[in-house]
């Protein structure tokens, strides 16, 4: 649609969306479209923008295989994309085993599938169709869980997942305005029946919003709560970053904090540093719940060890040392040169071949017994047994972090700057 054909309202919608990609738009943009009103509106707005900016738009639909109508809906999106002159792919998820939280599992799978799809096509940014209404529902659900500043910050405008940027350019727009645009253009959309299924928390939150409006708890108000909370979160993260820079050190893949510094930190700043340490050690997407983190902080302040989130917190010699828990790393394995436990890469000496059937596994107690010089590393036993080593069956070939390198090197893929940079990643 040309600029002359736009109404004032549509022009504003387009400017809001386009503003997230200017002044230098990428050559390719991915857009996730389910066929619902929000994502369909995003496709039309981005299509208008792409034609003017010379951007190649690639459309993707994820079929979770949970509803018989989903395949037909994906074909409808493909037809619309073709009419607009854009490529389309349908990604199918077949991983649901009936266990756990379905919506959370589907969301994780959706991001994984789309990230892989984007990487294969050289797409660095994928646009998502979340709106201010989605943000308000998110804030309401998190209020019910007594969330703090992080939770009440809501969905971020952008996030990184597997080196792909997922962008929400309509997070400041209302669903009613987008649907009005679709009606003016004569564009139909799909109504997902799950949007009225009150067994889902989000549906109940959506229905509750209508009853809360007389109290002033409107979509714009809750969206403002998210914005205000994000500002508070960013301020807290900045202070946590400056404190971490002043007192935290990284030693052989462990996070070390002197107790004298730890005990002067305000509780929320300490919690953020501990959360950052656990995330850096494990790479897990979500941190432990707040109460678990409070118990960890209380434990280490009193000089007691504790395991949490696949990590071991050890208080010794005036330091708190956070390290990978041996039990959590015990089952990890990788080929030499590949990533082990999500963060270590072991490589052989230059010019020397890799022994046949060699693999990287945790050193363990048995392996440590074959490293007589391990005490010279000045690293605790609990840390070394969870460190990477080279094995051929039951024969230990090398343990670079335990004083038995034999020319092998161990490199952290998530390094020191990744730890400190995570505080400012918002």
N, C-alpha and C positions, 0 to 999 in steps of 0.2 A: 504494500500500500504506500502510495506516495505521500509526501509531506502535505500536499494540498488537500488530500482526502481526509486527513486527520481532524478530529474534533480537538478542542482545547484539552479535554480530559485525557484523550488518548495520547496527545503529544506529551503531556506531563508524565504519563506512565512510561512512554518510550524513553524519555529523557532520564528518568530515574534508573531504568534498567541499563541503558547505554552508558550512563555515568560510571558504572562499575568497571567498564572496559576501556575507558578513555584516559589519557589522550592517545595512547599507543595500543590499540587492540591487538590481540594475538592473531596469527594466521588462521588458526582453527579453534573453534569453541564447541565443546560437547554440551548437549542439553538433554536432561533426563525428563522424559514425558510419559506419564502413565495413561493419559487420556482424560484425566479429571480436569476440572475447570482451571485450577491454578497453573498446572504445568502446560496445559494447552494455551493459555494466555501467554505464558512465558515463551513458548515456541513462536507464536505469532509476533510478539514484540521483538524477539531476537532475530527472527527472519527479516523483519523490516530493517533492523539495525545492520544485519550482515550484508544485505544487498547494497546498502549505502556505503558501508565501511570496507567492502571487499574482503569480508571474512567468510571462510568456509565453515558452515554449520553442519554438525553431525548429530543426529538424533538417536537416542537409545531408550529402550523400554525394557524393564526387568519384569519377567513373568515368574512369579514365585510358585506357580503351579498349585496354588491353594484354592482357586476358584475356577470352575469350568468356563466362565465367561472371559477369563484373562487373555486367552489366546486370541479371541476375536477382537478384544480391545486393543491388543498389540498390533493386530493387522490394521485396525482403524487408524492408529497413530502412524503406521507405515504409509498408509494411503495419503494422509494429510501431509506428511513430510515430503512425499513424492510430488504432490500437487504444488508444494512450495519450492521444490527444486533441491531438496536436501537428502542426503543418504540416511538410512535408518537401519538399526540392528536391534534384534530382540535377544536378550540374554535370559536364559532359563536357570532357575535355582531348583536343585533337586536334593538339597541337603537337609531338609527338615525331618527329624527323627521322632517328633512328637513329644520331646522332652524340653522342659524349661519354658522361658518366656518367648512365645511365638513372634510377637512384634519386634522384640529386641534381636532375636536370631535373624529375622528377615531383614532388619535394618543393617546389621553387620554384613550379611551376605550381599546385600544390595551394593554397599560401598565397595566391598572386595571385588565384585564382578565388574562394576563400573570403572574402578581404578585399573584393573587389568585390561579392560576394553580400551580405555583411553590411552594407556601406555602403548598398546599394540599399534595404535593409529597415530601416534605422535601428537596427541591432544594433551595439553598441559592443564587446561581448565575445563571443568564440567559445571554447568549452571543447574541449580535446583530450584524448584518452584515454591518454596516455603514463603508464607506471607506473614503479615503482622498478626493475623488471626491465629496462625499456628504458634507464633511466639507467645501470644497471650495465653493460649491453652497450656503451653509448656510451663510458663511461670505459675499458673494456677496449680498445676499438678505438683510442682516443686514446693510451692507454699505449703501444700498438704503434708509434705515430708519434712517440714521445718528446715528447708535449705538455707544455707548462708549466702554470702556474696557470690560465690562461684556458681551455685545452682541457680540463683535468681538472675544471673547474667543472661540466662536463656541460651538460645542457639546463636552461635557466632555467625557473622556475615560470611566468613570464610574459614575453612579448615583444611589441613593437609592430611592426606591419607595415601600411603604408599607412593609418595612423591607427586601426587596429583592434587591440584587445588580444587576444592569443591566450593562453589560460590553461590550465595543466596542473594541475588540482586533485587528480589521483591520483598525482602523482609520488612520494609517500611510501607508496603502497599496493602490495601484492604481487599479481601476476597470479593466483596460486593462491587467494588469498582472494576475489578478484572472481569467479573461476570457480566457487568453492564457493557463492557467493551465487546465481549464475545457475542452478546445478543445483537448489538449494533452491526456487527459483521456477519451475522447469520451463522455463526460457528457453534455447532453442538459440542457437548462434552459428555463424559461418562460419569454416572453417579455410582460410586462404589457402595454396595449394600452394607459393607462393614462400617461405613460412616454413621450408621444409625444403630449399630449393635452396642448396646449399653454394657456389654461384658468388657468392653475396652475402656480403660481409664480416660483416654483422650476424648472419647465420645461423651462420657459423663461430664468432663470438664467443659466441653463445647456447649452442652445443654445448660450447665450451671451458669455460664457467662451471661446468658439471656436474663437470668433471675438476679444477677448481681449488678446489673446496670443501674438500677435506682440508687445503689449505694456509691455510685461513682467508679465501680470496678469495671471499667470498659476496656475494650481492646487497646485504644490509645494509651489509657492509664497504665495498663499492665506492660505494654511495650516500653513505656517510659521507665517503669520499675526496672526492666531489663537493662536499659541504657544506663540508668543511675548505678545499678549494681555492678555493671561492667567497669564503670569508672572507679568504683571502690576496689573491685578485684585487682584492677591494673595497678592501683596505688599500693595495695598490700604486696603484690608481686614484686613491685620495684623495691620496696624495703626488704623483702625476703632476699632478693637478688643481691642487694648491697651487703647485707649481713652474711650471706653465703660466700660472697667474694672475700670477705674479711676473715672468715674463720674456717671454711670448709676446704679440705684438700682431698685429692684423689690419689690413692696409693694402690697400684696393682689391680685396678678395677674395683676397689672398695671405696666407700665414702666415709671419710673420717672427720669427726667434729670434736675438738677439745671440750671436755666437760665444763671447764670454767666459762667458755663462751656459750655453751648450750644452756647453762643455768641462768644466764642473764637475758636470754631471748624472751620476748613476749610470746604467750602461748600460740597465738595465731601465726606469728612469723615462724616459730619452730615447727608448727604443723606443716606449713607450706614447704619448708626445707626438707622435712622428713618425707613428705609426699613426693617431692621432686627426686629425692634419692631412691625411693622405692621404684618410681617410674623409670629412672635411668638404669637401675639394675635389672629390671625385668622386661621393660618395654610394654607392659600391660596397658591396655587402653584406659581402664578406669582404676582409680585409686581405691584403697579400702574405705569403708564407711567412716564417717567422722568419729563415731564412738570408738572404733578400733584404733584410730590414730591417736585419740586422747589417751587410751590405755597404753599405747606405745610410748608416748611422750612422758606419761607418769612413771612408767616402768624404768626408762633410761635415766630420768631425773633422780630416781632413787637408787641407781646403780645396779639394776637387775636386767638380765638378758631377756630377750623375747624374740619369737619367730612370728612373722606376719607377711602375707602376700608373696610367699616364696623367697623371703629374705630372712637373714638372721641378724639381729641387733645385739652386739656384744659390748659390754662396758668393761674396759680393762686399761690399766696403766694411765689413767687420767683422760682416756678418749672414749668416745662412742664410735664404734666401727660398724657400718652397715655393709653387709656382704650377701652374696647369693647363698641361699640355704642349700646344703649338700643334698638333701632329699629331693629338692625341687629340680636340681640339675642332674640328678643321677641317670635319668632316662634320655637325656639329650645326646644326640650323636650327629656327626657330619663327616663328610669326606675332607681330607686335607685341602686347605685353600677355600673351603666353603664356610659359611657362617655357622658358628656353634653357639647354642644357647642364646641366639639373637644378638650377640655382641662381640664375640671373639672370632678372630681368623688366624689360624696357625699355618705357617708355610715352612717348607724345608729349606736347608741351606742352598745357596745358589750352586747350580751344577750337579746337585745330588738328586737322584731319582727318589720318588716316593715308594716305600716298600709296598709290595702287593698286599691287598686286603687291609691296608692301614686305615684307621678311622680315628676321629677325634671324639673322646668321651671324657667324663669327669675323672679326675685323678683318683678320688676315693681314698679310703684308709689304706687299702692294700697297696695302691700305687705310691702313696706317700712313704710307706715303709721302705720303698726301693729308692728313695731320694735322701741319702744321708746328709746332704748339705742344706736341707730345707730350712733349718733354723737360722742359717746365715742370711736368708732373705728377709728376716725380721718381720715376716708376715705370720699371722696366727694360723694354727693348725686348721681351725674351722674354716678359714678362708681358702686355704690351699686344697683341701679335699674336694672343694666345689670348683676348682680351677680346671681349665682344659689341659688334656694330655693326649699324646699320640700313642695309640695301642695297635697291636697286631694280635687279634684274639685276646689272650690273657697276658701277652708279653708287653711290658711297658717299653716304648721306644724313646720317648722324650716327654719332659714336663717342664717347659720353659719358665713357668712362674715359681717352680719349686726347686730351682737350682740344678736342674738336670736338663739343660737345653739341648746339648749335643748339636748345636748349630741351628736348631729350629727356633723360630721367632713367633711371639704371640702379640697380636695387635688388637686394640680395642676399636671396634667400628664406631661405637658411640663414645666419643672421647670427652675430655674434660670440658671443652667449650660447648659440647652438646648439653652437658649437665647444667651449666650456668645459663646458656641461652634459652633453656626451656622456661625459665621464669618470665621471660619477656616475649614468649611465642604468641601471646594473644595479639 
